[in-house]
Amino acid sequence: MNRDEEWMLFDKACEITASAVRGAMGGTDSQPASYVGDVFTAIHKSLRDAAGEMPDKAKAGFTSAS
């Protein structure tokens, strides 16, 4: 995975993490700060795994069945 792709995954993981923990932080009886790190780690790993399973390049056009 090149640096640009890695940066896009990191950025998307930050966005998803912010949405996921909104409302769970800052109030009384809220989650500890380490919770955000745990959520981010899980999301980033999932995004990397999914990106790793995608083909490197899409093939344009149609393929014929043999």
PyMOL Python script that loads the backbone (N, CA, C, O; Angstrom):
from pymol import cmd

cmd.read_pdbstr("""\
ATOM      1  N   MET A   1       0.855  -1.165   0.000  1.00  0.00           N
ATOM      2  CA  MET A   1       0.000   0.000   0.000  1.00  0.00           C
ATOM      3  C   MET A   1       0.905   1.232   0.000  1.00  0.00           C
ATOM      4  O   MET A   1       1.834   1.333   0.801  1.00  0.00           O
ATOM      5  N   ASN A   2       0.621   2.165  -0.907  1.00  0.00           N
ATOM      6  CA  ASN A   2       1.483   3.341  -0.957  1.00  0.00           C
ATOM      7  C   ASN A   2       1.082   4.355   0.116  1.00  0.00           C
ATOM      8  O   ASN A   2       0.059   4.210   0.786  1.00  0.00           O
ATOM      9  N   ARG A   3       1.907   5.369   0.255  1.00  0.00           N
ATOM     10  CA  ARG A   3       1.716   6.339   1.329  1.00  0.00           C
ATOM     11  C   ARG A   3       0.384   7.086   1.207  1.00  0.00           C
ATOM     12  O   ARG A   3      -0.279   7.333   2.215  1.00  0.00           O
ATOM     13  N   ASP A   4      -0.009   7.444  -0.013  1.00  0.00           N
ATOM     14  CA  ASP A   4      -1.277   8.153  -0.199  1.00  0.00           C
ATOM     15  C   ASP A   4      -2.467   7.297   0.230  1.00  0.00           C
ATOM     16  O   ASP A   4      -3.393   7.792   0.874  1.00  0.00           O
ATOM     17  N   GLU A   5      -2.441   6.019  -0.127  1.00  0.00           N
ATOM     18  CA  GLU A   5      -3.524   5.118   0.272  1.00  0.00           C
ATOM     19  C   GLU A   5      -3.551   4.955   1.786  1.00  0.00           C
ATOM     20  O   GLU A   5      -4.619   4.952   2.397  1.00  0.00           O
ATOM     21  N   GLU A   6      -2.376   4.818   2.388  1.00  0.00           N
ATOM     22  CA  GLU A   6      -2.296   4.674   3.846  1.00  0.00           C
ATOM     23  C   GLU A   6      -2.842   5.920   4.536  1.00  0.00           C
ATOM     24  O   GLU A   6      -3.551   5.818   5.537  1.00  0.00           O
ATOM     25  N   TRP A   7      -2.515   7.087   4.006  1.00  0.00           N
ATOM     26  CA  TRP A   7      -3.004   8.339   4.595  1.00  0.00           C
ATOM     27  C   TRP A   7      -4.520   8.424   4.481  1.00  0.00           C
ATOM     28  O   TRP A   7      -5.183   8.860   5.422  1.00  0.00           O
ATOM     29  N   MET A   8      -5.082   8.016   3.346  1.00  0.00           N
ATOM     30  CA  MET A   8      -6.535   8.036   3.173  1.00  0.00           C
ATOM     31  C   MET A   8      -7.213   7.113   4.177  1.00  0.00           C
ATOM     32  O   MET A   8      -8.255   7.462   4.730  1.00  0.00           O
ATOM     33  N   LEU A   9      -6.631   5.933   4.420  1.00  0.00           N
ATOM     34  CA  LEU A   9      -7.199   5.013   5.407  1.00  0.00           C
ATOM     35  C   LEU A   9      -7.134   5.607   6.809  1.00  0.00           C
ATOM     36  O   LEU A   9      -8.090   5.502   7.578  1.00  0.00           O
ATOM     37  N   PHE A  10      -6.001   6.234   7.140  1.00  0.00           N
ATOM     38  CA  PHE A  10      -5.846   6.860   8.448  1.00  0.00           C
ATOM     39  C   PHE A  10      -6.879   7.965   8.631  1.00  0.00           C
ATOM     40  O   PHE A  10      -7.518   8.054   9.679  1.00  0.00           O
ATOM     41  N   ASP A  11      -7.044   8.809   7.611  1.00  0.00           N
ATOM     42  CA  ASP A  11      -8.000   9.908   7.666  1.00  0.00           C
ATOM     43  C   ASP A  11      -9.426   9.389   7.837  1.00  0.00           C
ATOM     44  O   ASP A  11     -10.188   9.920   8.646  1.00  0.00           O
ATOM     45  N   LYS A  12      -9.789   8.356   7.080  1.00  0.00           N
ATOM     46  CA  LYS A  12     -11.133   7.780   7.183  1.00  0.00           C
ATOM     47  C   LYS A  12     -11.333   7.149   8.562  1.00  0.00           C
ATOM     48  O   LYS A  12     -12.415   7.261   9.138  1.00  0.00           O
ATOM     49  N   ALA A  13     -10.308   6.490   9.095  1.00  0.00           N
ATOM     50  CA  ALA A  13     -10.416   5.903  10.437  1.00  0.00           C
ATOM     51  C   ALA A  13     -10.643   6.992  11.482  1.00  0.00           C
ATOM     52  O   ALA A  13     -11.396   6.786  12.434  1.00  0.00           O
ATOM     53  N   CYS A  14     -10.000   8.148  11.315  1.00  0.00           N
ATOM     54  CA  CYS A  14     -10.227   9.266  12.240  1.00  0.00           C
ATOM     55  C   CYS A  14     -11.671   9.746  12.176  1.00  0.00           C
ATOM     56  O   CYS A  14     -12.291  10.000  13.209  1.00  0.00           O
ATOM     57  N   GLU A  15     -12.206   9.871  10.964  1.00  0.00           N
ATOM     58  CA  GLU A  15     -13.596  10.311  10.795  1.00  0.00           C
ATOM     59  C   GLU A  15     -14.573   9.335  11.441  1.00  0.00           C
ATOM     60  O   GLU A  15     -15.480   9.738  12.169  1.00  0.00           O
ATOM     61  N   ILE A  16     -14.380   8.054  11.168  1.00  0.00           N
ATOM     62  CA  ILE A  16     -15.286   7.037  11.700  1.00  0.00           C
ATOM     63  C   ILE A  16     -15.189   6.984  13.222  1.00  0.00           C
ATOM     64  O   ILE A  16     -16.202   6.847  13.909  1.00  0.00           O
ATOM     65  N   THR A  17     -13.968   7.092  13.746  1.00  0.00           N
ATOM     66  CA  THR A  17     -13.774   7.072  15.200  1.00  0.00           C
ATOM     67  C   THR A  17     -14.487   8.248  15.847  1.00  0.00           C
ATOM     68  O   THR A  17     -15.160   8.085  16.865  1.00  0.00           O
ATOM     69  N   ALA A  18     -14.343   9.432  15.261  1.00  0.00           N
ATOM     70  CA  ALA A  18     -15.002  10.616  15.824  1.00  0.00           C
ATOM     71  C   ALA A  18     -16.516  10.432  15.862  1.00  0.00           C
ATOM     72  O   ALA A  18     -17.169  10.807  16.836  1.00  0.00           O
ATOM     73  N   SER A  19     -17.064   9.861  14.808  1.00  0.00           N
ATOM     74  CA  SER A  19     -18.511   9.609  14.786  1.00  0.00           C
ATOM     75  C   SER A  19     -18.912   8.547  15.797  1.00  0.00           C
ATOM     76  O   SER A  19     -19.956   8.653  16.441  1.00  0.00           O
ATOM     77  N   ALA A  20     -18.077   7.525  15.933  1.00  0.00           N
ATOM     78  CA  ALA A  20     -18.415   6.402  16.811  1.00  0.00           C
ATOM     79  C   ALA A  20     -18.395   6.783  18.287  1.00  0.00           C
ATOM     80  O   ALA A  20     -19.206   6.281  19.065  1.00  0.00           O
ATOM     81  N   VAL A  21     -17.482   7.663  18.680  1.00  0.00           N
ATOM     82  CA  VAL A  21     -17.357   7.976  20.109  1.00  0.00           C
ATOM     83  C   VAL A  21     -18.099   9.243  20.509  1.00  0.00           C
ATOM     84  O   VAL A  21     -18.146   9.595  21.688  1.00  0.00           O
ATOM     85  N   ARG A  22     -18.674   9.924  19.531  1.00  0.00           N
ATOM     86  CA  ARG A  22     -19.432  11.136  19.856  1.00  0.00           C
ATOM     87  C   ARG A  22     -20.559  10.769  20.812  1.00  0.00           C
ATOM     88  O   ARG A  22     -21.320   9.836  20.556  1.00  0.00           O
ATOM     89  N   GLY A  23     -20.659  11.482  21.875  1.00  0.00           N
ATOM     90  CA  GLY A  23     -21.697  11.206  22.864  1.00  0.00           C
ATOM     91  C   GLY A  23     -21.231  10.268  23.969  1.00  0.00           C
ATOM     92  O   GLY A  23     -21.864  10.186  25.022  1.00  0.00           O
ATOM     93  N   ALA A  24     -20.132   9.562  23.740  1.00  0.00           N
ATOM     94  CA  ALA A  24     -19.629   8.642  24.754  1.00  0.00           C
ATOM     95  C   ALA A  24     -18.520   9.270  25.595  1.00  0.00           C
ATOM     96  O   ALA A  24     -18.044   8.678  26.563  1.00  0.00           O
ATOM     97  N   MET A  25     -18.120  10.472  25.209  1.00  0.00           N
ATOM     98  CA  MET A  25     -16.990  11.107  25.880  1.00  0.00           C
ATOM     99  C   MET A  25     -17.391  12.441  26.497  1.00  0.00           C
ATOM    100  O   MET A  25     -18.294  13.121  26.010  1.00  0.00           O
ATOM    101  N   GLY A  26     -16.703  12.802  27.580  1.00  0.00           N
ATOM    102  CA  GLY A  26     -16.822  14.142  28.143  1.00  0.00           C
ATOM    103  C   GLY A  26     -17.861  14.336  29.216  1.00  0.00           C
ATOM    104  O   GLY A  26     -17.788  15.319  29.955  1.00  0.00           O
ATOM    105  N   GLY A  27     -18.805  13.467  29.335  1.00  0.00           N
ATOM    106  CA  GLY A  27     -19.829  13.622  30.366  1.00  0.00           C
ATOM    107  C   GLY A  27     -19.453  12.876  31.632  1.00  0.00           C
ATOM    108  O   GLY A  27     -18.425  12.200  31.691  1.00  0.00           O
ATOM    109  N   THR A  28     -20.283  13.004  32.626  1.00  0.00           N
ATOM    110  CA  THR A  28     -20.058  12.228  33.831  1.00  0.00           C
ATOM    111  C   THR A  28     -20.299  10.761  33.510  1.00  0.00           C
ATOM    112  O   THR A  28     -21.188  10.431  32.726  1.00  0.00           O
ATOM    113  N   ASP A  29     -19.535   9.914  34.093  1.00  0.00           N
ATOM    114  CA  ASP A  29     -19.604   8.470  33.845  1.00  0.00           C
ATOM    115  C   ASP A  29     -19.335   8.124  32.378  1.00  0.00           C
ATOM    116  O   ASP A  29     -19.856   7.131  31.871  1.00  0.00           O
ATOM    117  N   SER A  30     -18.519   8.941  31.693  1.00  0.00           N
ATOM    118  CA  SER A  30     -18.200   8.657  30.296  1.00  0.00           C
ATOM    119  C   SER A  30     -17.047   7.656  30.217  1.00  0.00           C
ATOM    120  O   SER A  30     -16.443   7.295  31.227  1.00  0.00           O
ATOM    121  N   GLN A  31     -16.768   7.230  29.020  1.00  0.00           N
ATOM    122  CA  GLN A  31     -15.684   6.284  28.784  1.00  0.00           C
ATOM    123  C   GLN A  31     -14.342   6.951  29.071  1.00  0.00           C
ATOM    124  O   GLN A  31     -14.216   8.167  28.931  1.00  0.00           O
ATOM    125  N   PRO A  32     -13.330   6.163  29.476  1.00  0.00           N
ATOM    126  CA  PRO A  32     -11.990   6.730  29.666  1.00  0.00           C
ATOM    127  C   PRO A  32     -11.381   7.102  28.310  1.00  0.00           C
ATOM    128  O   PRO A  32     -11.837   6.630  27.269  1.00  0.00           O
ATOM    129  N   ALA A  33     -10.365   7.940  28.332  1.00  0.00           N
ATOM    130  CA  ALA A  33      -9.721   8.386  27.085  1.00  0.00           C
ATOM    131  C   ALA A  33      -9.159   7.212  26.284  1.00  0.00           C
ATOM    132  O   ALA A  33      -9.110   7.273  25.056  1.00  0.00           O
ATOM    133  N   SER A  34      -8.743   6.168  26.950  1.00  0.00           N
ATOM    134  CA  SER A  34      -8.184   5.004  26.243  1.00  0.00           C
ATOM    135  C   SER A  34      -9.230   4.333  25.344  1.00  0.00           C
ATOM    136  O   SER A  34      -8.872   3.620  24.407  1.00  0.00           O
ATOM    137  N   TYR A  35     -10.498   4.554  25.621  1.00  0.00           N
ATOM    138  CA  TYR A  35     -11.580   4.002  24.810  1.00  0.00           C
ATOM    139  C   TYR A  35     -11.482   4.490  23.364  1.00  0.00           C
ATOM    140  O   TYR A  35     -11.682   3.714  22.430  1.00  0.00           O
ATOM    141  N   VAL A  36     -11.172   5.780  23.180  1.00  0.00           N
ATOM    142  CA  VAL A  36     -11.036   6.341  21.839  1.00  0.00           C
ATOM    143  C   VAL A  36      -9.898   5.640  21.104  1.00  0.00           C
ATOM    144  O   VAL A  36     -10.030   5.312  19.924  1.00  0.00           O
ATOM    145  N   GLY A  37      -8.795   5.412  21.785  1.00  0.00           N
ATOM    146  CA  GLY A  37      -7.669   4.715  21.172  1.00  0.00           C
ATOM    147  C   GLY A  37      -8.023   3.293  20.773  1.00  0.00           C
ATOM    148  O   GLY A  37      -7.621   2.821  19.710  1.00  0.00           O
ATOM    149  N   ASP A  38      -8.772   2.616  21.621  1.00  0.00           N
ATOM    150  CA  ASP A  38      -9.187   1.248  21.310  1.00  0.00           C
ATOM    151  C   ASP A  38     -10.123   1.211  20.098  1.00  0.00           C
ATOM    152  O   ASP A  38      -9.997   0.345  19.233  1.00  0.00           O
ATOM    153  N   VAL A  39     -11.056   2.155  20.048  1.00  0.00           N
ATOM    154  CA  VAL A  39     -11.985   2.218  18.915  1.00  0.00           C
ATOM    155  C   VAL A  39     -11.222   2.524  17.629  1.00  0.00           C
ATOM    156  O   VAL A  39     -11.450   1.885  16.602  1.00  0.00           O
ATOM    157  N   PHE A  40     -10.311   3.505  17.685  1.00  0.00           N
ATOM    158  CA  PHE A  40      -9.521   3.858  16.505  1.00  0.00           C
ATOM    159  C   PHE A  40      -8.697   2.674  16.015  1.00  0.00           C
ATOM    160  O   PHE A  40      -8.655   2.400  14.816  1.00  0.00           O
ATOM    161  N   THR A  41      -8.044   1.975  16.932  1.00  0.00           N
ATOM    162  CA  THR A  41      -7.211   0.829  16.559  1.00  0.00           C
ATOM    163  C   THR A  41      -8.032  -0.232  15.846  1.00  0.00           C
ATOM    164  O   THR A  41      -7.590  -0.776  14.833  1.00  0.00           O
ATOM    165  N   ALA A  42      -9.208  -0.534  16.352  1.00  0.00           N
ATOM    166  CA  ALA A  42     -10.068  -1.546  15.739  1.00  0.00           C
ATOM    167  C   ALA A  42     -10.548  -1.095  14.359  1.00  0.00           C
ATOM    168  O   ALA A  42     -10.560  -1.890  13.419  1.00  0.00           O
ATOM    169  N   ILE A  43     -10.940   0.163  14.230  1.00  0.00           N
ATOM    170  CA  ILE A  43     -11.425   0.675  12.946  1.00  0.00           C
ATOM    171  C   ILE A  43     -10.299   0.702  11.925  1.00  0.00           C
ATOM    172  O   ILE A  43     -10.489   0.266  10.789  1.00  0.00           O
ATOM    173  N   HIS A  44      -9.137   1.202  12.306  1.00  0.00           N
ATOM    174  CA  HIS A  44      -8.014   1.294  11.377  1.00  0.00           C
ATOM    175  C   HIS A  44      -7.597  -0.092  10.898  1.00  0.00           C
ATOM    176  O   HIS A  44      -7.316  -0.278   9.714  1.00  0.00           O
ATOM    177  N   LYS A  45      -7.555  -1.070  11.806  1.00  0.00           N
ATOM    178  CA  LYS A  45      -7.198  -2.437  11.424  1.00  0.00           C
ATOM    179  C   LYS A  45      -8.222  -2.999  10.436  1.00  0.00           C
ATOM    180  O   LYS A  45      -7.851  -3.636   9.451  1.00  0.00           O
ATOM    181  N   SER A  46      -9.488  -2.768  10.696  1.00  0.00           N
ATOM    182  CA  SER A  46     -10.532  -3.261   9.794  1.00  0.00           C
ATOM    183  C   SER A  46     -10.419  -2.635   8.403  1.00  0.00           C
ATOM    184  O   SER A  46     -10.560  -3.330   7.397  1.00  0.00           O
ATOM    185  N   LEU A  47     -10.169  -1.340   8.345  1.00  0.00           N
ATOM    186  CA  LEU A  47     -10.016  -0.671   7.058  1.00  0.00           C
ATOM    187  C   LEU A  47      -8.792  -1.185   6.303  1.00  0.00           C
ATOM    188  O   LEU A  47      -8.851  -1.385   5.090  1.00  0.00           O
ATOM    189  N   ARG A  48      -7.687  -1.397   7.011  1.00  0.00           N
ATOM    190  CA  ARG A  48      -6.469  -1.925   6.369  1.00  0.00           C
ATOM    191  C   ARG A  48      -6.707  -3.332   5.843  1.00  0.00           C
ATOM    192  O   ARG A  48      -6.291  -3.666   4.734  1.00  0.00           O
ATOM    193  N   ASP A  49      -7.380  -4.158   6.643  1.00  0.00           N
ATOM    194  CA  ASP A  49      -7.674  -5.525   6.203  1.00  0.00           C
ATOM    195  C   ASP A  49      -8.545  -5.519   4.954  1.00  0.00           C
ATOM    196  O   ASP A  49      -8.290  -6.260   4.004  1.00  0.00           O
ATOM    197  N   ALA A  50      -9.574  -4.677   4.961  1.00  0.00           N
ATOM    198  CA  ALA A  50     -10.469  -4.595   3.802  1.00  0.00           C
ATOM    199  C   ALA A  50      -9.725  -4.087   2.572  1.00  0.00           C
ATOM    200  O   ALA A  50      -9.923  -4.599   1.470  1.00  0.00           O
ATOM    201  N   ALA A  51      -8.880  -3.096   2.753  1.00  0.00           N
ATOM    202  CA  ALA A  51      -8.111  -2.557   1.625  1.00  0.00           C
ATOM    203  C   ALA A  51      -7.136  -3.603   1.095  1.00  0.00           C
ATOM    204  O   ALA A  51      -6.880  -3.655  -0.108  1.00  0.00           O
ATOM    205  N   GLY A  52      -6.598  -4.424   1.968  1.00  0.00           N
ATOM    206  CA  GLY A  52      -5.675  -5.465   1.539  1.00  0.00           C
ATOM    207  C   GLY A  52      -6.346  -6.554   0.726  1.00  0.00           C
ATOM    208  O   GLY A  52      -5.690  -7.223  -0.072  1.00  0.00           O
ATOM    209  N   GLU A  53      -7.635  -6.742   0.914  1.00  0.00           N
ATOM    210  CA  GLU A  53      -8.377  -7.765   0.178  1.00  0.00           C
ATOM    211  C   GLU A  53      -8.861  -7.283  -1.186  1.00  0.00           C
ATOM    212  O   GLU A  53      -9.312  -8.085  -2.004  1.00  0.00           O
ATOM    213  N   MET A  54      -8.770  -5.993  -1.432  1.00  0.00           N
ATOM    214  CA  MET A  54      -9.216  -5.452  -2.714  1.00  0.00           C
ATOM    215  C   MET A  54      -8.151  -5.716  -3.773  1.00  0.00           C
ATOM    216  O   MET A  54      -6.960  -5.739  -3.462  1.00  0.00           O
ATOM    217  N   PRO A  55      -8.570  -5.915  -5.021  1.00  0.00           N
ATOM    218  CA  PRO A  55      -7.584  -6.114  -6.089  1.00  0.00           C
ATOM    219  C   PRO A  55      -6.757  -4.842  -6.284  1.00  0.00           C
ATOM    220  O   PRO A  55      -7.229  -3.733  -6.031  1.00  0.00           O
ATOM    221  N   ASP A  56      -5.515  -5.022  -6.738  1.00  0.00           N
ATOM    222  CA  ASP A  56      -4.633  -3.874  -6.932  1.00  0.00           C
ATOM    223  C   ASP A  56      -5.154  -2.891  -7.967  1.00  0.00           C
ATOM    224  O   ASP A  56      -5.143  -1.680  -7.750  1.00  0.00           O
ATOM    225  N   LYS A  57      -5.607  -3.419  -9.084  1.00  0.00           N
ATOM    226  CA  LYS A  57      -6.109  -2.556 -10.144  1.00  0.00           C
ATOM    227  C   LYS A  57      -7.381  -3.161 -10.708  1.00  0.00           C
ATOM    228  O   LYS A  57      -7.481  -4.373 -10.902  1.00  0.00           O
ATOM    229  N   ALA A  58      -8.335  -2.309 -10.962  1.00  0.00           N
ATOM    230  CA  ALA A  58      -9.582  -2.776 -11.581  1.00  0.00           C
ATOM    231  C   ALA A  58      -9.334  -2.978 -13.074  1.00  0.00           C
ATOM    232  O   ALA A  58      -8.573  -2.231 -13.690  1.00  0.00           O
ATOM    233  N   LYS A  59      -9.968  -3.973 -13.640  1.00  0.00           N
ATOM    234  CA  LYS A  59      -9.857  -4.206 -15.065  1.00  0.00           C
ATOM    235  C   LYS A  59     -11.011  -3.508 -15.771  1.00  0.00           C
ATOM    236  O   LYS A  59     -12.174  -3.676 -15.404  1.00  0.00           O
ATOM    237  N   ALA A  60     -10.677  -2.733 -16.777  1.00  0.00           N
ATOM    238  CA  ALA A  60     -11.703  -2.011 -17.516  1.00  0.00           C
ATOM    239  C   ALA A  60     -12.317  -2.936 -18.571  1.00  0.00           C
ATOM    240  O   ALA A  60     -11.665  -3.859 -19.060  1.00  0.00           O
ATOM    241  N   GLY A  61     -13.546  -2.681 -18.901  1.00  0.00           N
ATOM    242  CA  GLY A  61     -14.191  -3.432 -19.944  1.00  0.00           C
ATOM    243  C   GLY A  61     -14.850  -4.694 -19.429  1.00  0.00           C
ATOM    244  O   GLY A  61     -15.023  -4.890 -18.226  1.00  0.00           O
ATOM    245  N   PHE A  62     -15.212  -5.539 -20.372  1.00  0.00           N
ATOM    246  CA  PHE A  62     -15.908  -6.781 -20.044  1.00  0.00           C
ATOM    247  C   PHE A  62     -14.976  -7.958 -20.267  1.00  0.00           C
ATOM    248  O   PHE A  62     -14.063  -7.906 -21.091  1.00  0.00           O
ATOM    249  N   THR A  63     -15.222  -9.006 -19.524  1.00  0.00           N
ATOM    250  CA  THR A  63     -14.470 -10.245 -19.764  1.00  0.00           C
ATOM    251  C   THR A  63     -15.421 -11.240 -20.380  1.00  0.00           C
ATOM    252  O   THR A  63     -16.605 -11.276 -20.043  1.00  0.00           O
ATOM    253  N   SER A  64     -14.912 -12.031 -21.266  1.00  0.00           N
ATOM    254  CA  SER A  64     -15.771 -13.026 -21.910  1.00  0.00           C
ATOM    255  C   SER A  64     -15.654 -14.341 -21.161  1.00  0.00           C
ATOM    256  O   SER A  64     -14.568 -14.724 -20.725  1.00  0.00           O
ATOM    257  N   ALA A  65     -16.754 -15.017 -21.016  1.00  0.00           N
ATOM    258  CA  ALA A  65     -16.768 -16.328 -20.363  1.00  0.00           C
ATOM    259  C   ALA A  65     -16.309 -17.381 -21.372  1.00  0.00           C
ATOM    260  O   ALA A  65     -16.772 -17.412 -22.512  1.00  0.00           O
ATOM    261  N   SER A  66     -15.419 -18.217 -20.942  1.00  0.00           N
ATOM    262  CA  SER A  66     -14.913 -19.250 -21.851  1.00  0.00           C
ATOM    263  C   SER A  66     -15.609 -20.563 -21.619  1.00  0.00           C
ATOM    264  O   SER A  66     -15.311 -21.547 -22.295  1.00  0.00           O
TER     265      SER A  66
END
""", "prot")
cmd.dss("prot")
cmd.show_as("cartoon", "prot")
cmd.util.cbc("prot")
cmd.orient("prot")
